[in-house]
């Protein structure tokens, strides 16, 4: 039968950008399963001196440290 697992249907939200938006995080569920939006935001804001690649790597490392059992990937775009 059909069970859980991989789906071809992505989950997403739309958001109209405002002048207050500073960055966008695109990350896999392996990140979001163990890192809250608040934790990710705080990490990115605290990593402003780092490159976007370095900050995204820190986010991935946070997910691994928090015990994710899924694949992890993250992309950070700053505006």
PASE-941808 format. One record per atom (N, C-alpha, C, O): atom name; x, y, z; residue number from 1. Coordinates in steps of 0.1 Angstrom, whole numbers, plus 5000, padded with zeros to 4 digits. Layout:
// residues N
+------+------+------+------+-----+
: atom :   c1 :   c2 :   c3 :   n :
+------+------+------+------+-----+
:   CA :    X :    Y :    Z : NUM :
...
+------+------+------+------+-----+
//
This chain:
// residues 79
+------+------+------+------+-----+
: atom :   c1 :   c2 :   c3 :   n :
+------+------+------+------+-----+
:    N : 5008 : 4988 : 5000 :   1 :
:   CA : 5000 : 5000 : 5000 :   1 :
:    C : 5009 : 5012 : 5000 :   1 :
:    O : 5021 : 5012 : 4999 :   1 :
:    N : 5002 : 5023 : 5001 :   2 :
:   CA : 5009 : 5036 : 5002 :   2 :
:    C : 5012 : 5040 : 5017 :   2 :
:    O : 5003 : 5038 : 5025 :   2 :
:    N : 5024 : 5044 : 5020 :   3 :
:   CA : 5027 : 5048 : 5033 :   3 :
:    C : 5033 : 5062 : 5033 :   3 :
:    O : 5033 : 5069 : 5023 :   3 :
:    N : 5038 : 5066 : 5044 :   4 :
:   CA : 5045 : 5079 : 5045 :   4 :
:    C : 5058 : 5079 : 5037 :   4 :
:    O : 5060 : 5069 : 5029 :   4 :
:    N : 5065 : 5089 : 5038 :   5 :
:   CA : 5078 : 5089 : 5031 :   5 :
:    C : 5079 : 5101 : 5022 :   5 :
:    O : 5073 : 5112 : 5025 :   5 :
:    N : 5085 : 5099 : 5011 :   6 :
:   CA : 5088 : 5110 : 5001 :   6 :
:    C : 5076 : 5113 : 4993 :   6 :
:    O : 5068 : 5104 : 4989 :   6 :
:    N : 5073 : 5126 : 4991 :   7 :
:   CA : 5062 : 5131 : 4983 :   7 :
:    C : 5068 : 5140 : 4973 :   7 :
:    O : 5078 : 5147 : 4975 :   7 :
:    N : 5061 : 5141 : 4961 :   8 :
:   CA : 5065 : 5150 : 4951 :   8 :
:    C : 5059 : 5164 : 4953 :   8 :
:    O : 5062 : 5173 : 4945 :   8 :
:    N : 5051 : 5165 : 4963 :   9 :
:   CA : 5044 : 5178 : 4966 :   9 :
:    C : 5052 : 5186 : 4976 :   9 :
:    O : 5052 : 5182 : 4988 :   9 :
:    N : 5058 : 5197 : 4972 :  10 :
:   CA : 5065 : 5205 : 4982 :  10 :
:    C : 5056 : 5213 : 4991 :  10 :
:    O : 5045 : 5216 : 4987 :  10 :
:    N : 5060 : 5216 : 5003 :  11 :
:   CA : 5053 : 5225 : 5011 :  11 :
:    C : 5059 : 5239 : 5010 :  11 :
:    O : 5071 : 5240 : 5010 :  11 :
:    N : 5051 : 5249 : 5009 :  12 :
:   CA : 5056 : 5263 : 5007 :  12 :
:    C : 5046 : 5273 : 5012 :  12 :
:    O : 5034 : 5270 : 5014 :  12 :
:    N : 5050 : 5285 : 5014 :  13 :
:   CA : 5041 : 5296 : 5017 :  13 :
:    C : 5046 : 5308 : 5008 :  13 :
:    O : 5057 : 5308 : 5003 :  13 :
:    N : 5036 : 5316 : 5005 :  14 :
:   CA : 5040 : 5328 : 4997 :  14 :
:    C : 5040 : 5340 : 5007 :  14 :
:    O : 5032 : 5340 : 5017 :  14 :
:    N : 5048 : 5350 : 5004 :  15 :
:   CA : 5050 : 5361 : 5013 :  15 :
:    C : 5053 : 5373 : 5005 :  15 :
:    O : 5063 : 5373 : 4997 :  15 :
:    N : 5046 : 5384 : 5006 :  16 :
:   CA : 5049 : 5396 : 4999 :  16 :
:    C : 5060 : 5403 : 5006 :  16 :
:    O : 5059 : 5406 : 5018 :  16 :
:    N : 5071 : 5406 : 5000 :  17 :
:   CA : 5082 : 5413 : 5006 :  17 :
:    C : 5079 : 5427 : 5010 :  17 :
:    O : 5072 : 5434 : 5004 :  17 :
:    N : 5084 : 5430 : 5022 :  18 :
:   CA : 5082 : 5444 : 5027 :  18 :
:    C : 5096 : 5450 : 5030 :  18 :
:    O : 5106 : 5443 : 5029 :  18 :
:    N : 5097 : 5463 : 5032 :  19 :
:   CA : 5110 : 5469 : 5035 :  19 :
:    C : 5116 : 5463 : 5047 :  19 :
:    O : 5128 : 5465 : 5049 :  19 :
:    N : 5109 : 5457 : 5056 :  20 :
:   CA : 5114 : 5451 : 5068 :  20 :
:    C : 5121 : 5437 : 5066 :  20 :
:    O : 5128 : 5433 : 5075 :  20 :
:    N : 5118 : 5431 : 5055 :  21 :
:   CA : 5124 : 5418 : 5052 :  21 :
:    C : 5139 : 5419 : 5049 :  21 :
:    O : 5143 : 5427 : 5040 :  21 :
:    N : 5147 : 5412 : 5056 :  22 :
:   CA : 5162 : 5413 : 5054 :  22 :
:    C : 5168 : 5400 : 5047 :  22 :
:    O : 5178 : 5401 : 5041 :  22 :
:    N : 5161 : 5389 : 5048 :  23 :
:   CA : 5167 : 5377 : 5043 :  23 :
:    C : 5156 : 5366 : 5041 :  23 :
:    O : 5145 : 5368 : 5045 :  23 :
:    N : 5160 : 5356 : 5033 :  24 :
:   CA : 5151 : 5345 : 5030 :  24 :
:    C : 5159 : 5332 : 5033 :  24 :
:    O : 5170 : 5331 : 5028 :  24 :
:    N : 5153 : 5323 : 5040 :  25 :
:   CA : 5159 : 5310 : 5042 :  25 :
:    C : 5151 : 5299 : 5035 :  25 :
:    O : 5139 : 5298 : 5038 :  25 :
:    N : 5158 : 5292 : 5026 :  26 :
:   CA : 5152 : 5280 : 5020 :  26 :
:    C : 5159 : 5268 : 5026 :  26 :
:    O : 5171 : 5267 : 5025 :  26 :
:    N : 5152 : 5259 : 5032 :  27 :
:   CA : 5158 : 5248 : 5039 :  27 :
:    C : 5150 : 5236 : 5038 :  27 :
:    O : 5137 : 5236 : 5037 :  27 :
:    N : 5156 : 5224 : 5039 :  28 :
:   CA : 5149 : 5211 : 5038 :  28 :
:    C : 5142 : 5209 : 5052 :  28 :
:    O : 5145 : 5215 : 5062 :  28 :
:    N : 5133 : 5199 : 5052 :  29 :
:   CA : 5126 : 5195 : 5064 :  29 :
:    C : 5136 : 5190 : 5074 :  29 :
:    O : 5132 : 5190 : 5086 :  29 :
:    N : 5147 : 5185 : 5070 :  30 :
:   CA : 5157 : 5181 : 5080 :  30 :
:    C : 5162 : 5192 : 5089 :  30 :
:    O : 5166 : 5190 : 5100 :  30 :
:    N : 5161 : 5204 : 5084 :  31 :
:   CA : 5164 : 5216 : 5092 :  31 :
:    C : 5152 : 5219 : 5101 :  31 :
:    O : 5153 : 5221 : 5113 :  31 :
:    N : 5140 : 5221 : 5094 :  32 :
:   CA : 5128 : 5226 : 5101 :  32 :
:    C : 5123 : 5216 : 5111 :  32 :
:    O : 5115 : 5220 : 5120 :  32 :
:    N : 5126 : 5203 : 5110 :  33 :
:   CA : 5122 : 5194 : 5120 :  33 :
:    C : 5128 : 5196 : 5134 :  33 :
:    O : 5122 : 5193 : 5144 :  33 :
:    N : 5139 : 5203 : 5134 :  34 :
:   CA : 5147 : 5204 : 5147 :  34 :
:    C : 5151 : 5218 : 5150 :  34 :
:    O : 5156 : 5221 : 5161 :  34 :
:    N : 5148 : 5228 : 5141 :  35 :
:   CA : 5152 : 5242 : 5143 :  35 :
:    C : 5139 : 5250 : 5141 :  35 :
:    O : 5133 : 5249 : 5131 :  35 :
:    N : 5136 : 5258 : 5151 :  36 :
:   CA : 5124 : 5267 : 5150 :  36 :
:    C : 5127 : 5279 : 5141 :  36 :
:    O : 5139 : 5282 : 5139 :  36 :
:    N : 5116 : 5285 : 5136 :  37 :
:   CA : 5118 : 5297 : 5128 :  37 :
:    C : 5126 : 5308 : 5136 :  37 :
:    O : 5134 : 5315 : 5131 :  37 :
:    N : 5122 : 5309 : 5149 :  38 :
:   CA : 5129 : 5319 : 5158 :  38 :
:    C : 5143 : 5316 : 5159 :  38 :
:    O : 5152 : 5325 : 5158 :  38 :
:    N : 5147 : 5303 : 5161 :  39 :
:   CA : 5161 : 5300 : 5162 :  39 :
:    C : 5169 : 5303 : 5149 :  39 :
:    O : 5180 : 5308 : 5150 :  39 :
:    N : 5163 : 5300 : 5138 :  40 :
:   CA : 5169 : 5302 : 5125 :  40 :
:    C : 5171 : 5318 : 5123 :  40 :
:    O : 5182 : 5322 : 5119 :  40 :
:    N : 5161 : 5325 : 5127 :  41 :
:   CA : 5162 : 5340 : 5125 :  41 :
:    C : 5173 : 5345 : 5134 :  41 :
:    O : 5181 : 5354 : 5130 :  41 :
:    N : 5173 : 5341 : 5147 :  42 :
:   CA : 5183 : 5346 : 5156 :  42 :
:    C : 5197 : 5342 : 5151 :  42 :
:    O : 5207 : 5350 : 5152 :  42 :
:    N : 5199 : 5330 : 5146 :  43 :
:   CA : 5212 : 5326 : 5141 :  43 :
:    C : 5216 : 5335 : 5129 :  43 :
:    O : 5228 : 5339 : 5129 :  43 :
:    N : 5207 : 5337 : 5119 :  44 :
:   CA : 5211 : 5345 : 5108 :  44 :
:    C : 5214 : 5360 : 5112 :  44 :
:    O : 5224 : 5365 : 5107 :  44 :
:    N : 5206 : 5365 : 5121 :  45 :
:   CA : 5209 : 5379 : 5125 :  45 :
:    C : 5222 : 5380 : 5133 :  45 :
:    O : 5229 : 5390 : 5131 :  45 :
:    N : 5225 : 5370 : 5141 :  46 :
:   CA : 5238 : 5370 : 5148 :  46 :
:    C : 5250 : 5367 : 5139 :  46 :
:    O : 5261 : 5369 : 5143 :  46 :
:    N : 5247 : 5362 : 5127 :  47 :
:   CA : 5258 : 5359 : 5117 :  47 :
:    C : 5260 : 5369 : 5106 :  47 :
:    O : 5264 : 5366 : 5095 :  47 :
:    N : 5256 : 5381 : 5109 :  48 :
:   CA : 5256 : 5392 : 5098 :  48 :
:    C : 5270 : 5394 : 5093 :  48 :
:    O : 5271 : 5399 : 5082 :  48 :
:    N : 5280 : 5392 : 5101 :  49 :
:   CA : 5294 : 5394 : 5096 :  49 :
:    C : 5299 : 5382 : 5087 :  49 :
:    O : 5309 : 5383 : 5081 :  49 :
:    N : 5291 : 5371 : 5087 :  50 :
:   CA : 5295 : 5360 : 5079 :  50 :
:    C : 5289 : 5361 : 5065 :  50 :
:    O : 5280 : 5368 : 5063 :  50 :
:    N : 5295 : 5354 : 5055 :  51 :
:   CA : 5289 : 5353 : 5042 :  51 :
:    C : 5276 : 5345 : 5043 :  51 :
:    O : 5274 : 5338 : 5053 :  51 :
:    N : 5268 : 5346 : 5033 :  52 :
:   CA : 5256 : 5338 : 5033 :  52 :
:    C : 5258 : 5323 : 5033 :  52 :
:    O : 5251 : 5316 : 5039 :  52 :
:    N : 5269 : 5319 : 5026 :  53 :
:   CA : 5272 : 5305 : 5026 :  53 :
:    C : 5276 : 5300 : 5040 :  53 :
:    O : 5272 : 5290 : 5045 :  53 :
:    N : 5284 : 5308 : 5047 :  54 :
:   CA : 5289 : 5305 : 5061 :  54 :
:    C : 5277 : 5304 : 5071 :  54 :
:    O : 5276 : 5296 : 5079 :  54 :
:    N : 5268 : 5314 : 5069 :  55 :
:   CA : 5256 : 5314 : 5078 :  55 :
:    C : 5247 : 5302 : 5075 :  55 :
:    O : 5241 : 5297 : 5085 :  55 :
:    N : 5245 : 5299 : 5063 :  56 :
:   CA : 5237 : 5287 : 5059 :  56 :
:    C : 5244 : 5274 : 5065 :  56 :
:    O : 5237 : 5265 : 5069 :  56 :
:    N : 5257 : 5274 : 5064 :  57 :
:   CA : 5264 : 5262 : 5070 :  57 :
:    C : 5262 : 5261 : 5085 :  57 :
:    O : 5260 : 5250 : 5090 :  57 :
:    N : 5261 : 5273 : 5092 :  58 :
:   CA : 5259 : 5273 : 5106 :  58 :
:    C : 5245 : 5268 : 5109 :  58 :
:    O : 5242 : 5261 : 5119 :  58 :
:    N : 5235 : 5271 : 5100 :  59 :
:   CA : 5222 : 5266 : 5102 :  59 :
:    C : 5221 : 5251 : 5101 :  59 :
:    O : 5214 : 5244 : 5108 :  59 :
:    N : 5228 : 5246 : 5091 :  60 :
:   CA : 5229 : 5231 : 5089 :  60 :
:    C : 5235 : 5225 : 5101 :  60 :
:    O : 5231 : 5214 : 5105 :  60 :
:    N : 5246 : 5231 : 5106 :  61 :
:   CA : 5253 : 5225 : 5117 :  61 :
:    C : 5244 : 5225 : 5130 :  61 :
:    O : 5244 : 5216 : 5138 :  61 :
:    N : 5235 : 5236 : 5131 :  62 :
:   CA : 5226 : 5236 : 5142 :  62 :
:    C : 5216 : 5225 : 5141 :  62 :
:    O : 5213 : 5218 : 5151 :  62 :
:    N : 5211 : 5222 : 5129 :  63 :
:   CA : 5202 : 5211 : 5127 :  63 :
:    C : 5208 : 5197 : 5131 :  63 :
:    O : 5202 : 5189 : 5138 :  63 :
:    N : 5221 : 5196 : 5127 :  64 :
:   CA : 5228 : 5183 : 5130 :  64 :
:    C : 5230 : 5182 : 5145 :  64 :
:    O : 5228 : 5172 : 5151 :  64 :
:    N : 5234 : 5193 : 5151 :  65 :
:   CA : 5236 : 5194 : 5166 :  65 :
:    C : 5223 : 5191 : 5173 :  65 :
:    O : 5223 : 5184 : 5184 :  65 :
:    N : 5212 : 5196 : 5168 :  66 :
:   CA : 5199 : 5194 : 5174 :  66 :
:    C : 5193 : 5180 : 5172 :  66 :
:    O : 5182 : 5176 : 5177 :  66 :
:    N : 5200 : 5171 : 5165 :  67 :
:   CA : 5197 : 5157 : 5163 :  67 :
:    C : 5188 : 5153 : 5151 :  67 :
:    O : 5181 : 5143 : 5152 :  67 :
:    N : 5188 : 5161 : 5141 :  68 :
:   CA : 5181 : 5158 : 5129 :  68 :
:    C : 5185 : 5144 : 5124 :  68 :
:    O : 5196 : 5140 : 5125 :  68 :
:    N : 5175 : 5137 : 5119 :  69 :
:   CA : 5177 : 5123 : 5114 :  69 :
:    C : 5174 : 5123 : 5099 :  69 :
:    O : 5173 : 5112 : 5093 :  69 :
:    N : 5173 : 5135 : 5093 :  70 :
:   CA : 5169 : 5136 : 5079 :  70 :
:    C : 5181 : 5143 : 5072 :  70 :
:    O : 5190 : 5148 : 5078 :  70 :
:    N : 5180 : 5143 : 5059 :  71 :
:   CA : 5190 : 5151 : 5051 :  71 :
:    C : 5188 : 5166 : 5054 :  71 :
:    O : 5177 : 5170 : 5057 :  71 :
:    N : 5199 : 5174 : 5054 :  72 :
:   CA : 5198 : 5188 : 5057 :  72 :
:    C : 5205 : 5196 : 5046 :  72 :
:    O : 5216 : 5193 : 5041 :  72 :
:    N : 5198 : 5206 : 5042 :  73 :
:   CA : 5203 : 5216 : 5032 :  73 :
:    C : 5197 : 5230 : 5035 :  73 :
:    O : 5185 : 5230 : 5039 :  73 :
:    N : 5204 : 5240 : 5033 :  74 :
:   CA : 5199 : 5254 : 5036 :  74 :
:    C : 5206 : 5263 : 5026 :  74 :
:    O : 5217 : 5262 : 5022 :  74 :
:    N : 5198 : 5273 : 5022 :  75 :
:   CA : 5202 : 5284 : 5013 :  75 :
:    C : 5197 : 5297 : 5020 :  75 :
:    O : 5186 : 5298 : 5023 :  75 :
:    N : 5206 : 5306 : 5021 :  76 :
:   CA : 5203 : 5319 : 5027 :  76 :
:    C : 5205 : 5330 : 5016 :  76 :
:    O : 5215 : 5331 : 5009 :  76 :
:    N : 5195 : 5338 : 5015 :  77 :
:   CA : 5195 : 5350 : 5005 :  77 :
:    C : 5193 : 5362 : 5013 :  77 :
:    O : 5183 : 5363 : 5020 :  77 :
:    N : 5202 : 5372 : 5013 :  78 :
:   CA : 5201 : 5384 : 5020 :  78 :
:    C : 5196 : 5395 : 5010 :  78 :
:    O : 5201 : 5395 : 4998 :  78 :
:    N : 5188 : 5404 : 5015 :  79 :
:   CA : 5183 : 5415 : 5006 :  79 :
:    C : 5190 : 5428 : 5009 :  79 :
:    O : 5188 : 5438 : 5003 :  79 :
+------+------+------+------+-----+
//
